[in-house]
Amino acid sequence: MASGTALVYDDEMTSHKLLWEDPICAIEIPERLSSCYKNLKCYNLVERCLSIPVREGTEDEITLVHSLDYLEVVKNTQKMSEEELRKAAANYDAVFFHPTTYRCAKLAVGATLQLVDAVMSGTTRNGMALVRPPGHHSQRNAANGFCVFNNVAIAAKYTQRKYNVQRVLIVDWDVHHGQGIQYIFEEDPSVLYFSWHRFEHQRFWPSLRESNYDAVGRGKGEGFNINVPWNKVGMKNSDYLAVFLHVLLPVAFEFDPELVLVSAGYDSGIGDPEGQMSATPECFAHLTHLLMHLAKGKLCLVLEGGYHLKSLSESVCMTIKTLLGDPLPSLSGEMKPCLSALESMHDVRAAHKQYWKCLACEDLTPLKVLSTKLWLPEEGEAVQTGIPLVNQQEAAKTDKFLELHMKEILPLESSVRTVVAVAERNADVLPSSVQIEKNGASEELKAIVCEFAAEFVNEEKILNVLGNMLAVLEKIVKKKVTSGLVVSPEASLSSSLALKHCRNLRLPKVLCVFVGDMDMNIDLDDGKVFLINICGKQSEQANTKYRISLNWKEDAERSTFSPMFFGFILPVAYSYQPDLVIIVVGSNQTLGTSGISLLISLLQGLAQSRILALIQDTEVQLLGDIAKPLTGDITPCFRTCTPALQENIQMVKELQEQFQQEWKMLRCSSNY
């Protein structure tokens, strides 16, 4: 399995710049690129990545998407005077040319394809290309919106041709609609294109009717174009995350891509004068983390927009840290999507339910009235042009906020990622990077064990396991390690003791996910512990706010857990925002190896990736697969997803309806 993260960059692409006054194009500056690379160096991330040299994209590669006539237009700009460049640019919307534009645009294409080659060949698992000029607006015959050649669209076509890839997912989180990509693939079912973008009822650039939610693709491509229109500014972390959980990820897992390409525009982040949104840099770490579970980890990000340099560069660094497998910072802000975001999700899910099995059970029709004021330009009335309102005072305020914010959210670096307490005979299946717990429990911890489990006081094996488990737990809580793994003959007893000791250590909130048969009796009324039990049999206890049982029926032929994971567990987990996650794998678990591995990997988005995994010794065959995601190895392998059992889907829907008032991230429609 491939490992490592590629970084593609060349400062020659900073030579492309605006030569005349243009209030629209003035924000697309060379420093967008150089500031990102400088910040990556400050975080010591450049040396941790595999540096891939750039090359020029060839004419044959560029014409996979663009016409020869358009290629010649751009090529001819190399020898133009400033006045000629200005006239050539005037033929397009929001575009400028420079004598180096053709060279830089070819480098941007080539850099993107170099990244794709590194990932598809197995040289690296994932990576990012920092390029200029950007590409997602450019069309077959036209430059558009600062974009010259459509880097990501070319990459998709290139991958299909060279590697015989059948399914490519393109995720466009830039704040502008990448209409160029949409036009290129709207009749192609082999490419699933997802874009969220500032829309404001067609008021915001590019002000296109086909940027709305009901533009789902054409012909054979119907259902393979997903537009999430933002009809107001100020969208926050919870809005972005909710769309991923309730729209993109269920469809993406069903689509089962062989490669994921991201048009990574960071103008959707806080402080950007174009986007005017409020997502903080760590949000992009969480979005990246979620995408890493698709396509066996084959993930390529390509820079698009981003015009507040501090916000842009911090967001790029958070993205790269996540690609490298670093622990995730906790996601800041209230976990509650706004009404307008819920309305957009509602309409998108309604528009696509006929195309995707994961949405087929939704009883939704598009909304006729939205909470945001409907505004459509009348004939002859000017629409918003996209000229950014750059307020230097606000920009400085964002700079100061981000400087403090990044210090607050970044987790302390632990010298050891994962420590395990297992029998020596099982250690050979563990990754080499884990540390074996050999010190054992202190006398103080042994006393806690004896007091808690007095009935086992004469069973030295169990007492030792419980003592080692507490030793591992304390290392996680004290941030000496990030995660821990313990095999126990008494999983229920071990987890009960762990939760009791978390109270002694005064952890504010602990999420415990117990997979399999559970025998625990703990106090949950104060909210310091949130217990989720995934089991094959109906629980005798009624579900409450902090104790929820998911009766998940096993089906050996199906591997779709997305209704449970994305529709319930992750939304409530992010709503709860725990300080520690404890995952217990007991007997008679119904998820299997792939399900448990995926669950552990996804839950690393919580609690700064601080996880204690407890495994019943009867399930020890899962040890190696559980250890991998704990060490940052996020490449779980899954069979092609099939629809979940109807009774499982119904169970999740009932739980969503029951608890969406308590856990706001469960909301995926304005009907709630």
C-alpha positions in Angstrom: 0.0 0.0 0.0 1.3 3.4 -0.9 2.3 5.9 1.8 3.4 9.5 2.0 2.3 12.8 0.7 3.4 14.6 -2.4 3.9 18.3 -2.7 4.2 20.0 -6.1 5.3 23.6 -6.2 7.5 25.9 -8.3 7.9 29.6 -7.7 8.1 30.2 -11.4 4.3 30.2 -11.4 4.4 33.5 -9.4 5.6 35.3 -12.5 2.0 35.4 -13.9 0.7 38.8 -12.7 -1.6 41.7 -13.5 0.1 44.5 -15.5 -2.7 47.1 -15.4 -5.3 48.3 -13.1 -8.3 46.1 -12.8 -10.4 46.1 -9.5 -11.8 42.6 -10.3 -8.5 40.8 -11.0 -6.3 42.7 -8.5 -6.7 40.1 -5.8 -5.2 37.2 -7.9 -1.7 38.0 -6.9 1.6 35.9 -6.9 1.8 36.1 -3.1 -1.2 33.7 -3.0 1.3 30.9 -4.0 4.4 32.1 -2.2 2.7 32.7 1.1 1.4 29.1 1.2 4.8 27.7 0.6 6.4 30.0 3.2 3.8 28.9 5.8 4.4 25.3 5.0 8.0 25.8 5.8 7.1 27.5 9.1 5.2 24.4 10.1 8.1 22.2 8.9 5.8 20.4 6.5 7.8 20.8 3.3 10.5 18.4 4.4 7.9 15.9 5.5 6.4 15.7 2.0 7.8 14.1 -1.1 8.8 17.0 -3.4 7.6 16.3 -7.0 9.2 18.5 -9.8 6.9 20.3 -12.1 6.8 20.0 -15.8 4.8 21.6 -18.6 1.6 20.2 -19.7 1.7 19.1 -23.3 -0.6 20.4 -26.0 -2.0 16.9 -26.3 -2.8 16.9 -22.6 -4.3 20.4 -22.7 -6.5 19.6 -25.6 -8.1 16.7 -23.7 -10.3 19.5 -22.5 -9.6 22.7 -24.5 -9.9 23.4 -28.3 -6.9 23.9 -30.5 -8.2 27.4 -31.4 -8.3 28.4 -27.7 -4.9 26.9 -27.1 -3.5 29.1 -29.9 -5.0 32.2 -28.4 -3.2 31.6 -25.1 0.0 30.6 -26.8 0.0 33.9 -28.8 0.0 36.0 -25.6 3.7 35.2 -25.0 4.9 37.9 -27.4 2.1 40.4 -26.9 2.6 44.0 -25.7 0.8 45.1 -22.6 -1.9 46.8 -24.7 -2.4 43.7 -26.8 -2.6 41.5 -23.6 -5.2 43.9 -22.3 -7.3 43.6 -25.5 -7.0 39.8 -25.5 -8.1 39.6 -21.9 -11.1 41.8 -22.6 -12.6 39.0 -24.7 -13.1 37.0 -21.5 -14.8 37.5 -18.1 -12.5 38.4 -15.2 -9.2 37.4 -16.8 -5.8 38.9 -17.3 -2.8 37.8 -19.4 1.0 38.3 -18.9 3.8 37.3 -21.3 4.5 34.4 -18.9 0.9 33.3 -18.6 1.1 30.5 -21.2 4.2 29.1 -19.6 2.7 29.3 -16.1 -0.6 27.8 -17.2 1.3 24.9 -18.8 3.2 24.4 -15.6 0.0 24.4 -13.6 -1.4 21.6 -15.8 1.9 19.7 -15.7 2.2 20.1 -11.9 -1.3 18.7 -11.5 -0.6 15.7 -13.8 2.7 15.1 -12.0 0.7 14.8 -8.7 -1.8 12.4 -10.4 1.0 10.2 -11.7 2.7 10.1 -8.2 -0.6 9.0 -6.6 -1.9 6.6 -9.3 1.6 4.9 -9.7 1.7 4.3 -5.9 4.7 6.5 -5.4 2.7 8.4 -2.8 -0.8 7.9 -1.3 -2.0 11.5 -1.7 -0.8 15.0 -2.2 -1.3 18.6 -3.2 -0.3 20.8 -6.1 0.1 24.5 -5.4 -0.5 26.1 -8.8 -1.3 29.4 -10.6 -3.2 30.3 -12.6 -6.2 28.4 -11.2 -8.5 26.4 -13.5 -12.0 25.4 -12.5 -13.8 28.3 -14.3 -12.0 27.8 -17.7 -14.0 26.3 -20.5 -13.3 24.5 -23.7 -13.0 27.7 -25.7 -12.6 30.4 -23.0 -10.6 31.6 -20.1 -12.8 32.7 -17.2 -12.6 34.0 -13.7 -8.7 34.1 -13.4 -8.6 30.6 -14.9 -6.7 29.8 -18.1 -6.5 26.0 -18.4 -8.8 23.7 -16.4 -6.2 21.8 -14.4 -8.5 19.5 -12.5 -10.7 18.7 -15.6 -7.6 17.9 -17.6 -6.4 15.7 -14.7 -9.6 13.7 -14.7 -9.5 13.1 -18.5 -5.8 12.3 -18.3 -6.3 9.7 -15.5 -9.1 8.0 -17.4 -6.9 7.8 -20.5 -3.6 6.7 -18.9 -4.8 4.5 -16.0 -8.1 3.3 -17.4 -9.9 4.7 -14.4 -13.7 4.3 -14.7 -14.9 6.6 -11.9 -13.5 10.0 -10.8 -14.9 12.2 -8.0 -14.2 15.9 -8.2 -14.9 17.9 -5.1 -14.9 21.7 -5.6 -15.0 23.5 -2.2 -14.0 26.9 -3.8 -16.6 29.6 -2.9 -17.3 30.1 -6.6 -19.1 27.6 -8.8 -16.7 25.8 -11.1 -18.9 26.1 -14.1 -16.0 25.1 -16.4 -15.8 21.7 -14.8 -19.6 21.3 -14.8 -19.8 22.1 -18.5 -17.0 19.6 -19.4 -18.5 16.7 -17.5 -22.3 17.3 -17.3 -23.1 14.5 -19.8 -20.4 12.1 -18.4 -21.5 9.5 -15.8 -17.9 8.5 -15.2 -17.2 11.8 -13.4 -19.1 12.8 -10.3 -18.8 16.6 -9.8 -19.7 18.2 -6.5 -19.6 21.9 -5.9 -20.8 24.2 -3.1 -20.7 27.8 -3.9 -21.9 31.3 -3.0 -25.1 31.7 -5.1 -27.5 34.1 -3.4 -30.3 33.3 -5.8 -28.1 33.9 -8.8 -26.9 37.3 -7.5 -23.3 36.2 -7.1 -20.7 35.7 -9.8 -20.8 33.8 -12.2 -24.6 34.5 -11.8 -25.7 31.4 -13.7 -29.0 29.6 -13.6 -27.2 26.3 -14.0 -25.3 26.9 -10.7 -28.5 26.1 -8.8 -29.3 22.8 -7.0 -31.5 21.5 -9.9 -28.7 21.4 -12.4 -28.1 17.7 -12.0 -26.3 16.9 -15.2 -27.6 16.0 -18.7 -28.3 12.9 -20.7 -26.3 10.0 -19.3 -24.7 12.4 -16.8 -28.0 13.1 -15.0 -27.4 12.7 -11.3 -23.7 13.1 -11.5 -23.6 16.9 -11.1 -24.3 18.0 -7.5 -24.6 21.8 -6.8 -25.0 23.1 -3.3 -25.9 26.8 -3.6 -25.2 29.0 -0.6 -27.9 31.6 -0.5 -26.3 33.7 2.2 -22.8 34.6 3.3 -21.3 33.7 6.7 -21.5 29.9 6.3 -19.6 28.2 9.2 -17.8 25.0 10.0 -21.0 23.2 10.9 -22.6 24.1 7.6 -19.8 22.7 5.6 -19.5 19.6 7.7 -23.3 19.0 7.5 -23.2 19.1 3.7 -20.4 16.6 3.6 -22.1 14.2 6.1 -25.6 14.4 4.6 -25.0 14.9 0.9 -21.5 14.3 -0.5 -20.2 11.3 1.5 -23.3 9.0 1.2 -23.3 9.6 -2.6 -19.6 9.4 -2.9 -19.4 6.0 -1.1 -22.1 4.7 -3.4 -20.3 6.1 -6.4 -17.1 4.4 -5.2 -14.5 6.5 -7.0 -11.1 5.2 -8.0 -9.6 8.7 -7.6 -10.7 11.8 -5.8 -9.6 15.2 -7.2 -10.3 18.4 -5.1 -10.5 21.8 -6.6 -9.2 23.3 -3.4 -10.3 26.9 -3.3 -9.9 28.5 0.1 -11.9 31.6 -0.6 -14.6 29.7 1.2 -12.6 30.3 4.4 -12.8 33.0 7.0 -11.8 36.5 6.1 -11.8 36.1 2.3 -13.1 39.2 0.6 -14.7 37.1 -2.2 -16.4 34.5 -0.2 -17.3 36.3 3.0 -17.7 33.0 4.7 -16.7 32.0 8.3 -15.1 28.6 8.1 -11.9 28.4 10.0 -8.7 26.7 8.7 -9.2 23.4 10.7 -12.5 22.9 8.9 -10.5 22.0 5.8 -8.5 19.5 7.8 -11.7 17.7 8.7 -13.1 17.8 5.1 -9.8 16.4 3.9 -9.8 13.7 6.6 -13.3 12.6 5.4 -12.3 12.4 1.8 -9.2 10.3 2.6 -11.6 7.3 3.2 -12.5 7.2 -0.5 -10.7 5.6 -3.5 -8.4 3.7 -1.2 -6.8 6.9 -0.1 -6.0 8.2 -3.6 -6.6 11.9 -3.1 -5.1 14.8 -5.1 -5.8 18.4 -4.1 -5.1 21.3 -6.6 -5.1 24.9 -5.5 -7.9 27.1 -6.9 -9.0 30.4 -5.2 -8.2 32.0 -1.8 -7.5 35.7 -1.5 -6.9 36.4 2.2 -3.3 35.3 2.5 -3.3 34.3 6.2 -6.5 32.4 5.9 -5.4 30.8 2.7 -1.9 29.7 3.9 -3.2 28.4 7.3 -5.9 26.4 5.5 -3.4 24.9 3.1 -1.2 23.9 6.1 -4.1 22.3 7.9 -4.8 20.3 4.7 -1.3 19.1 4.3 -1.0 18.1 7.9 -4.1 16.0 7.5 -2.8 14.3 4.3 0.3 13.4 6.3 -1.8 11.7 8.9 -1.3 14.1 11.8 -3.9 14.3 14.6 -6.8 16.6 13.7 -7.4 19.8 15.7 -10.9 19.9 17.2 -13.5 21.7 15.0 -14.4 25.0 16.6 -17.7 26.7 16.8 -21.3 25.7 17.6 -22.2 22.5 15.8 -25.5 23.7 14.4 -26.1 24.2 10.7 -28.0 27.4 9.8 -31.5 27.4 8.3 -30.3 28.5 4.9 -27.8 25.6 4.8 -30.5 23.2 5.8 -32.7 24.5 3.0 -30.0 24.0 0.4 -29.3 20.5 1.7 -33.0 19.7 1.5 -33.3 20.9 -2.1 -30.2 19.0 -3.2 -31.3 15.8 -1.6 -34.7 16.2 -3.1 -33.2 16.8 -6.6 -31.0 13.7 -6.4 -33.1 11.1 -4.6 -34.1 9.6 -7.9 -30.5 9.0 -8.9 -28.9 7.6 -5.7 -30.0 4.7 -3.7 -28.7 6.3 -0.5 -31.3 9.1 -1.0 -34.1 7.0 -2.4 -36.0 6.7 0.8 -36.2 10.5 1.4 -39.7 11.9 1.4 -38.7 15.3 0.0 -39.8 17.7 -2.6 -38.0 21.0 -3.4 -38.9 23.9 -1.2 -41.1 26.6 -2.8 -40.2 29.3 -0.3 -36.8 29.9 1.2 -36.0 31.9 4.3 -33.5 34.0 2.4 -35.1 36.7 0.3 -35.6 35.6 -3.3 -33.9 38.0 -5.6 -33.7 37.6 -9.3 -32.4 40.4 -11.5 -35.0 41.9 -13.8 -34.2 42.6 -17.4 -31.7 45.5 -17.6 -30.9 45.4 -13.9 -27.2 44.9 -13.0 -26.2 41.8 -11.1 -23.3 41.6 -8.6 -20.1 41.6 -10.6 -17.9 39.8 -8.2 -15.7 42.8 -7.4 -14.3 42.0 -3.9 -14.8 44.5 -1.1 -11.4 44.5 0.4 -11.5 46.1 3.8 -8.0 46.5 5.2 -9.3 46.9 8.7 -11.3 43.7 8.5 -8.4 41.9 6.9 -6.1 42.9 9.8 -8.7 41.8 12.3 -8.9 38.4 10.6 -5.1 38.2 10.7 -5.0 38.8 14.4 -7.9 36.3 15.1 -6.2 33.6 13.1 -2.9 34.1 14.9 -4.6 33.4 18.2 -7.0 30.8 16.9 -4.3 28.6 15.4 -2.4 28.6 18.7 -5.5 27.5 20.5 -6.7 24.7 18.3 -3.5 22.9 17.3 -3.0 19.8 19.4 0.2 19.3 21.3 2.6 17.0 19.4 3.0 13.7 21.1 6.3 11.9 20.7 4.5 8.6 20.3 1.3 8.3 18.2 -0.1 5.0 19.5 0.7 2.8 22.5 -0.7 -0.8 22.9 -1.1 -3.3 25.7 -1.4 -6.8 24.2 0.0 -10.2 24.8 3.4 -10.8 23.2 2.0 -13.5 20.9 -0.2 -10.9 19.2 2.4 -8.2 18.8 3.6 -9.4 15.4 0.5 -8.2 13.6 0.9 -4.6 14.8 2.4 -1.8 12.7 6.1 -1.2 13.5 5.4 2.4 14.6 3.4 1.5 17.7 4.9 1.4 21.2 4.3 -1.6 23.4 3.2 -0.8 26.9 5.8 -2.6 29.1 5.9 -0.5 32.3 2.6 -1.8 33.6 0.4 -0.1 36.1 1.6 1.9 39.1 0.7 0.8 42.6 -1.8 3.6 42.7 -3.5 2.4 39.5 -3.5 -1.2 40.8 -5.3 0.0 43.9 -7.9 1.6 41.7 -8.4 -1.6 39.8 -8.7 -3.7 43.0 -11.3 -1.4 44.4 -13.3 -1.3 41.2 -13.1 -5.1 40.4 -12.9 -6.7 43.8 -14.4 -9.9 42.4 -11.4 -10.4 40.2 -8.8 -9.7 42.9 -7.4 -13.2 42.7 -7.3 -13.3 38.9 -3.9 -11.8 38.2 -4.3 -11.8 34.4 -7.4 -9.7 34.5 -6.0 -7.3 37.1 -2.9 -6.8 35.0 -4.9 -6.1 31.9 -7.1 -3.6 33.7 -4.0 -1.9 35.2 -2.3 -1.7 31.8 -5.4 -0.3 30.3 -5.5 2.5 32.9 -1.8 3.2 32.3 -2.5 3.6 28.6 -5.6 5.8 29.3 -3.6 8.1 31.5 -0.9 8.5 28.8 -3.6 9.6 26.3 -5.3 12.0 28.8 -2.0 13.5 29.8 -1.2 13.9 26.1 1.9 11.8 26.2 0.5 9.7 23.4 -2.4 10.3 20.9 -4.1 7.0 21.0 -4.0 3.6 22.7 -5.1 0.0 22.1 -5.8 -2.7 24.7 -6.9 -6.3 24.4 -9.0 -7.5 27.3 -10.8 -10.7 28.4 -13.5 -8.4 29.9 -14.3 -5.7 27.4 -17.4 -4.4 29.3 -15.6 -4.4 32.6 -12.6 -2.6 31.1 -14.7 0.1 29.5 -16.7 0.7 32.7 -13.4 1.1 34.6 -12.0 3.4 31.9 -15.1 5.6 32.0 -15.0 5.7 35.8 -11.3 6.7 35.7 -12.1 9.4 33.2 -14.3 11.0 35.8 -11.5 10.8 38.3 -9.3 12.5 35.8 -12.0 15.2 35.4 -12.4 14.8 31.6 -15.4 17.0 30.8 -16.9 14.8 28.0 -16.2 11.2 26.9 -17.8 9.5 23.9 -17.9 5.7 24.2 -18.9 3.7 21.1 -19.4 0.0 22.1 -19.7 -2.4 19.1 -21.2 -5.8 20.1 -22.9 -7.2 23.2 -22.5 -4.8 26.1 -22.9 -5.4 29.8 -22.4 -2.0 31.4 -24.2 0.0 34.1 -22.9 3.5 34.4 -24.4 6.9 35.2 -25.1 8.9 32.1 -27.5 11.6 33.3 -24.9 14.4 33.7 -23.7 14.3 30.1 -20.1 13.6 31.0 -20.4 10.3 29.1 -22.2 9.7 25.9 -22.7 6.0 25.2 -23.6 4.6 21.7 -24.0 0.8 21.5 -24.0 -0.8 18.0 -25.4 -4.2 18.4 -27.3 -7.0 16.6 -30.1 -7.4 19.1 -32.7 -5.0 20.4 -31.7 -3.2 23.6 -34.0 -3.6 26.6 -33.3 0.0 27.7 -35.0 2.9 26.1 -32.8 5.4 24.2 -32.0 8.6 26.0 -30.0 11.7 25.1 -26.7 10.2 26.3 -27.4 6.5 25.8 -28.4 5.3 22.3 -28.6 1.8 21.0 -28.4 1.1 17.2 -29.8 -2.3 16.4 -27.7 -2.8 13.2 -28.7 -6.0 11.4 -25.7 -7.9 9.9 -25.7 -8.7 6.2 -22.7 -10.5 4.9 -23.3 -9.3 1.4 -23.6 -5.6 2.2 -20.9 -3.2 3.3 -22.8 0.1 3.4 -22.5 1.7 6.8 -23.0 5.2 5.5 -26.6 5.6 6.8 -25.3 4.8 10.3 -21.9 6.5 10.2 -22.8 9.7 8.2 -26.4 9.9 9.0 -26.2 9.4 12.8 -22.9 8.6 14.6 -20.7 11.3 13.1 -23.4 14.0 13.4 -24.1 13.3 17.1 -20.4 12.9 17.8 -19.5 16.2 16.3 -22.5 17.8 18.1 -21.3 16.4 21.4 -17.7 17.4 20.8 -16.0 15.0 23.2 -12.6 15.4 24.9 -11.8 11.7 24.4 -13.3 8.8 22.4 -13.4 5.2 23.7 -14.2 2.5 21.2 -15.0 -0.9 22.5 -15.1 -4.0 20.3 -17.0 -6.7 22.1 -18.3 -10.1 21.2 -21.0 -10.7 18.6 -20.1 -7.4 16.8 -22.0 -7.0 13.5 -19.7 -4.5 11.6 -16.9 -6.8 10.6 -13.3 -5.8 9.9 -14.1 -3.1 7.3 -16.9 -1.5 9.3 -14.9 -1.3 12.6 -11.8 0.0 10.8 -13.8 2.7 9.0 -15.6 3.7 12.3 -12.3 4.1 14.2 -10.8 6.1 11.3 -13.7 8.4 11.0 -13.9 9.1 14.7 -10.3 10.4 14.7 -11.9 13.7 13.6 -13.0 14.1 17.2 -11.1 14.9 20.4 -7.9 15.9 18.6 -7.7 12.2 17.5 -7.4 11.0 21.1 -8.8 7.5 21.1 -8.7 4.5 23.4 -9.6 1.3 21.6 -10.6 -1.7 23.8 -10.9 -5.2 22.1 -12.5 -8.2 23.6 -9.9 -11.1 23.4 -12.4 -13.2 21.3 -12.1 -10.5 18.6 -8.3 -10.4 18.6 -8.1 -11.3 14.9 -9.1 -7.6 14.3 -6.1 -6.3 16.1 -3.9 -5.4 13.1 -6.8 -3.8 11.2 -7.8 -1.7 14.2 -4.2 -0.6 14.9 -3.6 0.8 11.4 -6.1 3.7 11.5 -5.0 4.6 15.1 -1.5 5.2 13.7 -2.8 7.5 11.0 -2.9 4.9 8.3 -6.3 5.8 6.8 -6.6 3.4 3.9 -9.4 1.0 4.9 -10.4 -1.3 2.0 -14.1 -1.8 1.2 -16.1 -3.8 -1.2 -18.3 -1.9 -3.6 -21.1 -0.4 -1.5 -24.6 -1.8 -1.8 -27.7 -0.3 -0.3 -28.2 -0.9 3.5 -31.0 -3.2 4.6 -34.3 -1.4 4.7 -34.8 -2.0 8.4 -31.4 -0.5 9.1 -32.2 2.6 7.1 -35.6 2.9 8.9 -33.9 2.6 12.3 -31.5 5.4 11.5 -34.3 7.7 10.2 -36.3 7.1 13.4 -33.3 8.0 15.6 -32.7 11.1 13.5 -36.2 12.3 14.1 -36.1 11.4 17.8 -32.8 13.2 18.6 -32.4 16.0 16.1 -33.5 18.6 18.6 -30.8 17.5 21.1 -28.0 16.9 18.5 -28.3 19.6 15.8 -25.9 18.1 13.3 -28.5 15.4 12.7 -30.6 17.9 10.8 -30.4 17.6 7.1 -33.6 19.2 6.0 -35.5 22.4 6.8 -38.5 20.1 7.6 -37.2 19.5 11.1 
